[in-house]
């Protein structure tokens, strides 16, 4: 089991990557500022204990290190 970090996790491509990584048994931290992403895209992943969603921007260092 690997730890994975996905930026843009609530976007179309990012959410599909999150779903695939979780299906393969990885732990995933999804990171998104929701400027274009939608919460509904990570709704299914949010029920998985191996998924954590962080709302933030990659320019925000404290959010990246939380």
N, C-alpha and C positions, 0 to 999 in steps of 0.2 A: 504494500500500500504506500503510495507516494503522496506527498503534500503538493497541491497545485494551486496556483494563483492565477485567476482569470480576470483581466481588466475588460470592462465593457460587458460584464456578465449578464446584464439585463437587456442586452441587444439581441438581435436575431441570431447572429453567428455565435456570440459569446454564450448565450443560453443553451444553444445546441451543444457547444463544447462542454459546458458544465454538465449537462445531462449525460453525455458520453463518458466523461471522466468518472462521474458517480456510478454509472452502470458498470464501469470497469473496476470499481472498488476503491477508487482514490478518495482522499480527503480534499475538499475544494473550498478555498476562500474566494468568493466572488466579490469584485470591486466595481462599483459603478456610481457615476454622479447623476444618473437619470436625466441627463440633458436630452438624450434621444431614446434611451432604454425604457422599457416598460415593466413595472412590477409583475404583470401577469406572465411574463416570459420566464421568471424564476419561481413562480408559485409552486410548481411541482417539486423543484429542488429544495425549497424551503422546508419540506416535510422530511427531508433526509438528514439524519443525525450527523452525517459527514460533510454537511454544507453549512457555511456561514457566509452571510452577505454583509458587506460593509458599504455604507453609503458615503462616498467621498470622491475627491478629485485627485488625480495622480500628482498634481502640483501641491497638494496639501500634505506635507511631510508628517505631521502628527497623525493624520488619518491613515497614512500608509504603514506607520509603525505601531498602530493600535492592535 
